[in-house]
Amino acid sequence: MTTLPITEAREHLADLGNRVALLGERVIVERRGKNLFALVPVEDLELLERLEDKLDLDAVRQARNEPAKSWAEVKKALGL
């Protein structure tokens, strides 16, 4: 994985786009030594979104199997 300062990434954006899209390279762009964002292949993003969807679906399925709470229990749990 490559890490570049944002000024360098800006100057070479087209080249970085090709490296990411064609070679599958992942690039982290930073400013003042802190990571700002990453350039990743679309396939990586699609996989991440599928994983998030699966986690969300698993959470919904688990919640459906839990006993329902009364409004009073919810308020108590929230300190209301």
N, C-alpha and C positions, 0 to 999 in steps of 0.2 A: 504494500500500500504506500502510496506517495503522499507526502504532506508538503503543501506549498503556501507561501504567504499570498494574501488576496491580491496584492499588486502584481505578482508574477502570474497568478491564475488569470487575471483580467487581460494581461498582455498575450496570453497563450490559450485563450478560451477555445478557439476553433481546434487547435491541436489536442487540447485536453478532451474535448468532445469526441474526437476521433479515437483517441486512446481508450476512452471509456466505452464507447459504442462498439468499436471494432475488436479491441483486444480484451475487453472485460476488466480493464484496470479500474481500481477504486482510488479516488483522490480525495484527500481531506484538505479543505481550504481553511487557513487560519489567519487571525489578525492579532498582532502583539502576543504571539505565542499561545493563543487560545483557539481551539477548534470552533469554527463557525458553522460549516456545513460540509457535506460530502457529495461528490459526484459519483454516482454508481450506475451500472448498467440497468436498463429498464427491467430486465429479467430479475435482478436482485430486488428491485422495488416491488415488482409483482409478487415475488415470493414472500417478502415482508408483509405485504397486505394480506395475502392468503393466511399467513401465520396469525396475524392479528385477528382476522375473521374467525379462525378456529378457536383462538383463546376466548373471544367474545361469546361464541356459540357454546363453548364448554361452560363458561360462567353462567349463561342463561339456563342451561340444562341443570347445573348444580343448584341454582336458585329455585328452580321449579320443584326440586325434590326436598327443599327445606320447608318446614312448617311455616304457615303464614303468621305474621306478628300482628298483634292488635295495634291500633293507633296509639293507645296508651303506652305500649311497650316501645314503640318507635320514638315517641316524645321523650320517654325516660332515657333511652339510649343516646338521644341527641342532647340531653340536658335541658329540655324545654319544659 
